[in-house]
Amino acid sequence: MSSPLEHYGLIGDLTTIALVSRSGSIDWMCLPRIDSDACFAKLLGTNEHGYWSLRPAAEVRAVQQRYRPETLVLETEVTCDGGRARIIDFMPPGETEHDIIRIVEGLEGEVPMHSDLKVRFAYGKLTPWIQCSSHRATLTSGPDALAFSSPVPLVPDWDEARLEADFVVRAGERLPCSLTFYASHMAAPEHPVDAERDLVRTEQYWREWASRCRYEGSFRDAVVRSLITLKALTYAPTGGIVAAPTTSLPEELGGVRNWDYRYCWLRDASLTLEALMRGGYLDEARAWRDWLLRAVAGAPAEAQIMYGVAGEHRLPEIELPWLPGYEESRPVRIGNGAYGQFQLDVYGETLNAMYEARVYGVPEAGSLPWDTLKVLVDFVEKSWQRPDEGIWEIRSKRLLHFTHSKLMAWVAVDRGVRFVEQFGANAPEKLKKRLPRWRALREEIRADILARAYNSRVGAFTQSYGSDALDASVLLIPHLGFLPADDPRMLGTVAAIEKGLTKAGFVERYLTETGVDGLAGHEATFLICSFWLVDNYTMVGRLDEAGALFQRLVSIRNDLGLLAEEYHPGLHRQLGNFPQAFSHVGLINSAVLLEAKRAGRDVSFTAMAAASMH
């Protein structure tokens, strides 16, 4: 079986990632892209589905895993009878080459080591053709191939189709292994990688990137780790940003709520982009803007909720029956059928991200084209009264008028108005003439939300029009400038969520018992929702409660500072895809907000600060 999620670290090269366990096993890796087929899929199955283990061949007494400060270079230090050794795992950033490099460093005494490489292409289904010659080997299946380099002669196990090697590392020695992806119709790389040179280059890249972080508050280490994690979820060749690097990690152990998150949701990418910009990273905003415009090119009003990392439109969902799933959680799915859903909120998230990019100083050349802005707001004008599947992508056949969806429709129109008012000196006259109509539409949507989304019986904004059910997404109302956090209706909403949607101090996104999502089973608490509650506490000055909840959330990160999508407080387990952009976005935003409020500064998010200008 795979390790618990808490025992994994992330390495990546800005095109794909690998998950490395504390026991020294790479159990998940997709090549050549983050959404390609996995060649190591033990995470979702067993040893039969592919891994690369590098571990002491002696009893381990202690293990420590950490990142080199402000990098994505992972170190696993093991102490065992006879000595101590360190495994340094990393992937040099690059858009064309894909190298996984593992350096074994002797620290004390002598440590016997064992390398065990079992590649299984196509998510663990296909056994490779192995060619082996002393220290080097190639592993081929269809269009894909891997070149393996070992510091000692390899011993093929032809029956199991795997490669093993045993060696001893002594104090002061550094022995590198590497695995390089290449297209099988091309020649294999002639020479092994220069591991030490690539280590220096990789460290320099991440430290230089991290040094540009503008946040200097007391939570800097946690914020920088979250920013690096978000950067690792970007696909550098196109600028796309994925929601998570994994598929089918369950929201309930043994359950069916298992989805593929290796795609670019407009919502998740927009929120990730805003967090990166708050950290001072505007290059990512420009790259994502370009990705967005290509993805929706030709028909922005027909924008999907998600795309592939290069802007692919079709993401058909299928099941992989040969994989038993993480801790027996089936089915394992690839692709995501939600790509065909209508989710009204993505228009608001997209326009808000583009508006904030301008406020943060992304140049006009990196702005949203006026014709695209017009088409998006015009679409919302025609469609905001339609029911939809909502932010949580319900899979029941009953569409609803979700409060969050209507809120984001208001945001779409509001940001369209602000875009023209603040940055539209050179906007076409026909666009400026739309402003009175858009302002009236903004007020119409606002009035509709206040009249139909607030439930006086419950004393809160509820999940959908006419519903008594609670939903944590309404905690975003003050973030987006719709109402201040101290409005009595928001105070009542927070109180209702504290009473009805919290479990052991963490927030659920909604109650699955209502059957609203059309799925069997239940799920754990949803981490970004807990961060949204931190923000609401912060905005109204409940700083002790905000700080306590924030620290509780920070404390459930694994030893490397990583968060999954959900947390089960009863089991003390992270659940859902890992690491999850949403969760790290929440951490960054809450840290920035809490630090500012404690320092006596305005704690408004950009949208709220913009509102105060008018």
C-alpha positions, -999 to 999 in steps of 0.1 A, spaced: 0 0 0 10 36 -4 19 58 25 -5 82 42 -7 116 24 9 133 54 41 114 46 46 127 11 67 155 -3 64 173 -36 91 178 -62 86 192 -97 101 210 -127 71 233 -136 58 208 -162 51 178 -139 56 167 -104 65 136 -83 54 126 -48 81 112 -26 73 93 6 92 95 39 103 59 32 121 71 1 96 58 -25 84 79 -55 48 66 -57 32 91 -81 46 106 -113 31 116 -147 52 122 -177 58 143 -197 30 166 -184 13 169 -151 -19 154 -167 -1 127 -187 -4 90 -179 13 80 -146 44 58 -148 44 55 -110 9 49 -97 15 30 -64 -2 60 -47 -35 46 -61 -27 10 -59 1 -14 -48 37 -22 -57 24 -37 -89 15 -3 -103 49 14 -103 73 31 -79 110 40 -74 122 31 -40 156 43 -26 161 33 10 186 19 35 190 -19 34 193 -18 72 168 -12 100 159 25 100 159 41 135 148 76 126 137 96 95 135 134 90 122 150 59 125 187 50 129 211 22 161 231 18 150 266 28 129 284 2 134 257 -24 116 226 -39 147 205 -31 136 177 -8 159 161 18 152 128 36 176 120 63 177 85 77 195 71 107 201 33 109 224 8 124 259 17 113 254 52 100 234 81 87 226 91 51 206 118 33 186 114 0 184 146 -19 154 146 -44 147 173 -70 137 180 -106 156 208 -124 131 234 -138 128 232 -176 102 230 -203 117 203 -226 138 179 -204 123 159 -175 149 146 -150 143 131 -116 176 133 -97 183 115 -64 216 120 -47 225 97 -18 249 115 6 268 97 34 268 117 66 281 92 93 295 57 92 284 34 64 249 29 52 239 0 28 214 13 3 189 -5 -20 174 11 -52 143 -6 -66 128 8 -99 96 -7 -111 81 14 -139 46 7 -151 33 30 -178 -4 39 -185 -13 42 -148 2 9 -137 -11 -12 -166 17 -16 -191 50 -33 -184 80 -17 -201 105 -32 -225 138 -30 -205 173 -28 -220 201 -29 -195 238 -24 -197 258 -21 -165 251 13 -149 224 23 -175 191 11 -187 161 22 -208 125 14 -202 101 18 -231 64 15 -237 46 28 -268 55 65 -273 72 69 -238 106 59 -226 128 65 -195 166 64 -193 179 53 -159 214 59 -146 228 42 -115 260 48 -95 266 11 -94 258 -18 -118 221 -26 -122 206 -60 -115 176 -67 -137 148 -88 -123 133 -100 -156 105 -119 -140 92 -88 -122 104 -63 -149 122 -41 -125 158 -29 -119 176 -32 -86 209 -20 -73 227 -24 -39 255 -1 -28 271 13 3 274 50 9 301 62 33 305 95 52 315 122 27 304 103 -4 277 116 -28 262 90 -52 237 102 -79 209 83 -96 187 98 -123 157 90 -144 151 110 -176 120 109 -198 123 110 -236 101 102 -266 107 65 -275 111 73 -312 141 95 -303 176 84 -293 181 79 -255 202 105 -238 239 96 -244 252 108 -210 239 108 -175 229 142 -161 254 163 -142 236 159 -108 257 183 -88 255 211 -114 217 206 -117 213 207 -79 230 241 -78 209 254 -106 177 241 -91 185 256 -57 194 289 -72 162 290 -93 139 284 -63 158 307 -39 158 336 -64 121 330 -70 112 329 -33 133 360 -26 109 381 -46 81 374 -21 68 407 -8 53 392 24 76 397 54 52 390 83 55 365 111 40 337 90 66 341 62 79 305 63 43 291 58 35 317 32 66 311 11 61 273 13 26 278 1 37 301 -27 63 276 -39 37 249 -39 14 271 -60 43 278 -84 49 241 -87 13 237 -98 19 260 -128 26 245 -162 54 268 -175 51 262 -212 16 276 -213 10 295 -180 -18 272 -170 -23 265 -133 -38 231 -121 -59 226 -91 -38 197 -78 -12 173 -92 -31 141 -84 -63 123 -93 -88 102 -73 -74 109 -38 -106 104 -18 -127 129 1 -139 99 21 -117 68 28 -133 39 9 -158 62 -8 -166 72 -43 -159 110 -42 -127 106 -61 -119 132 -89 -91 142 -113 -78 176 -104 -49 178 -128 -66 205 -149 -70 243 -151 -102 254 -134 -109 290 -142 -120 294 -105 -90 277 -89 -65 293 -112 -80 328 -106 -78 324 -69 -43 310 -72 -33 339 -93 -46 364 -68 -26 347 -40 5 348 -62 0 385 -69 -4 392 -32 30 376 -28 44 399 -55 45 375 -85 32 394 -115 50 374 -142 26 345 -134 -3 369 -139 8 378 -174 14 341 -183 -20 331 -170 -37 359 -188 -22 347 -221 -33 312 -213 -68 323 -206 -72 343 -237 -60 314 -258 -83 290 -240 -114 310 -245 -103 324 -279 -131 328 -305 -160 324 -281 -153 338 -246 -191 336 -238 -188 298 -242 -160 296 -217 -157 262 -200 -152 259 -162 -119 241 -168 -94 232 -195 -63 211 -200 -29 227 -192 -25 237 -229 -62 248 -232 -77 215 -243 -115 216 -243 -124 179 -240 -116 162 -207 -137 130 -209 -140 111 -176 -132 74 -175 -126 48 -148 -94 27 -144 -107 -6 -130 -72 -22 -126 -63 3 -98 -78 -5 -64 -75 32 -53 -59 50 -24 -68 29 7 -94 10 -13 -112 41 -25 -128 33 -58 -133 42 -86 -101 57 -98 -110 83 -124 -90 102 -150 -105 131 -169 -133 152 -153 -169 152 -165 -176 185 -148 -159 203 -177 -193 203 -194 -211 219 -165 -226 254 -164 -211 272 -134 -220 309 -134 -194 319 -109 -164 313 -131 -171 345 -150 -169 365 -119 -137 348 -107 -121 354 -141 -130 391 -143 -120 396 -107 -86 381 -113 -81 403 -144 -92 434 -125 -69 427 -96 -40 422 -120 -45 457 -132 -48 470 -96 -16 452 -87 2 468 -116 3 443 -144 8 466 -174 -20 475 -198 -4 453 -224 -12 424 -200 -48 435 -196 -81 419 -206 -90 430 -242 -120 453 -243 -139 431 -267 -135 401 -244 -146 421 -214 -177 432 -232 -186 397 -243 -181 382 -208 -203 409 -191 -229 407 -218 -231 369 -213 -236 373 -176 -263 399 -183 -282 372 -204 -274 343 -181 -273 354 -144 -309 343 -137 -302 307 -149 -297 279 -122 -264 261 -124 -242 234 -108 -224 259 -86 -189 262 -71 -190 227 -57 -199 211 -90 -229 191 -79 -237 160 -98 -274 158 -91 -298 166 -120 -315 194 -100 -299 227 -108 -302 255 -82 -299 292 -79 -268 291 -57 -261 322 -36 -224 320 -44 -231 318 -82 -253 349 -80 -227 367 -59 -201 360 -86 -225 372 -113 -226 405 -94 -188 405 -92 -185 400 -129 -206 430 -136 -190 451 -109 -155 444 -121 -165 451 -156 -178 485 -145 -147 492 -124 -124 481 -153 -139 508 -176 -142 534 -149 -106 531 -136 -87 519 -167 -109 527 -196 -96 561 -208 -88 544 -241 -118 521 -242 -140 521 -272 -169 545 -270 -194 517 -275 -181 501 -244 -183 533 -223 -219 537 -235 -227 503 -218 -218 517 -184 -252 530 -174 -267 496 -184 -241 477 -165 -245 498 -134 -282 492 -134 -276 455 -139 -252 455 -110 -279 470 -87 -305 446 -100 -284 415 -92 -275 430 -58 -312 436 -49 -321 401 -60 -294 385 -38 -304 405 -8 -341 397 -13 -338 360 -21 -305 346 -7 -308 359 29 -331 336 49 -345 355 79 -357 322 95 -321 309 96 -307 344 101 -281 338 74 -273 338 37 -281 302 27 -268 278 0 -294 288 -26 -325 308 -30 -353 296 -8 -331 271 10 -326 266 47 -292 248 40 -259 264 49 -230 267 26 -195 280 35 -190 297 1 -212 326 13 -183 335 37 -168 351 6 -194 379 5 -172 404 24 -140 393 6 -156 405 -27 -169 438 -15 -206 429 -17 -212 436 20 -189 445 49 -180 417 73 -197 436 102 -230 438 84 -256 422 107 -266 397 80 -229 386 77 -225 384 114 -256 362 115 -242 341 87 -209 335 105 -228 325 136 -250 301 118 -219 285 101 -201 282 134 -231 263 148 -242 243 118 -211 237 96 -182 233 119 -167 199 131 -141 199 158 -133 235 149 -130 231 112 -155 241 85 -175 218 62 -184 233 28 -220 221 31 -239 192 47 -238 162 24 -268 147 43 -290 171 23 -283 151 -8 -277 183 -28 -246 170 -46 -263 137 -58 -234 116 -45 -232 87 -21 -213 90 12 -198 120 30 -166 140 30 -142 157 55 -139 193 64 -129 216 35 -97 235 44 -102 267 23 -136 272 40 -119 272 74 -95 299 61 -125 319 49 -138 318 85 -104 331 97 -108 360 73 -143 369 86 -130 368 122 -101 391 111 -122 416 93 -145 422 123 -116 424 148 -120 389 164 -83 385 163 -78 360 191 -103 336 174 -88 343 140 -53 336 153 -63 305 171 -81 290 140 -52 300 117 -27 283 140 -49 252 141 -49 251 103 -12 256 101 -6 229 126 -23 202 105 1 207 76 25 178 72 61 181 82 69 198 49 42 224 51 18 208 26 -20 206 27 -45 184 9 -80 195 0 -97 183 32 -90 172 67 -107 146 89 -104 158 125 -116 125 139 -89 105 121 -64 133 120 -59 126 84 -55 148 53 -79 137 25 -86 147 -11 -61 156 -38 -27 166 -26 -12 192 -24 -43 213 -31 -40 248 -46 -72 260 -28 -59 252 6 -26 270 1 -44 300 -14 -65 301 18 -33 301 39 -16 329 20 -47 351 20 -55 346 57 -18 352 67 -17 385 48 -50 397 61 -43 387 98 -9 403 97 -23 436 83 -51 438 109 -27 431 138 -5 459 125 -35 483 124 -37 485 86 -67 483 64 -76 446 60 -97 450 29 -88 428 0 -82 445 -33 -118 445 -43 -128 461 -11 -100 486 -13 -112 495 -48 -147 499 -35 -135 525 -10 -121 546 -38 -156 553 -51 
